[in-house]
Amino acid sequence: MAIDDPRDRIFEKAEELGRLISQTAEYAYFSAANRDLADDREATETLNRVREVHERLLAHVSRGEEPPADLQQEYTDLQEKVQTSARYQSLIASQINFDKLMDKVHQAIGQGIKKGQESRIIIPS
């Protein structure tokens, strides 16, 4: 009789967990908010511009230079524009809720590990 590798069951359970997570409201809202933001051309262009300006600012700093004031101002303005976007706010709120769910999942896994360590049953490997 062959002894099953416990890792096989771990991966089966992980896949099932992923399937269940994909069915939660938190995941549905997060996915929808991501799609909504991606479908918003102006928001996408603004986010891309934020990244570009941020990279230029970092390049100045890495060379030990003070970034030009107009570049700093552009970055500030772009950040404000993004942060006041309803779609961006929706994405952030849904991500926070999804992260809370995932934190609870990680805590439950940790509790399971702790219980497994305290168990007197020895599972051969």
C-alpha positions, 0 to 999 in steps of 0.5 A: 500500500503506497503512502500518499504524499501530504503535499498532494492533499495540500495542493488539492485543498489550496485549489479548492480554497482558491475556487471558494475565494473566487466566489466571494463578494470581496473577490467579485467587487475587487475584480469588477473594480479592476475591470472598470478602471482598466476600461477607463481610458483616461484613468489608465492614461493618467496612471501610466503618466504617474508611473512615467513621472515617478520613474523620472523623479527617481532617476533624478534622486538616484543621480543625487539631483533635486528633481525639477519643481515642474516635474514634482508639481506634475506628479502631485497634480497627477496623484491628486487626479488619480486619488479623486477618481471614483473608479480608483477609490472603488478599486482601493476600497475593494482591495482593502476588503479583499485584503482583509478576507485574505488576512483572515484566510492566512490566520485560519491557515496559521491556526490549522498549522498550530493545531497540527503541531499540537496534535499527537497524531503522527502522519508518516511522510 
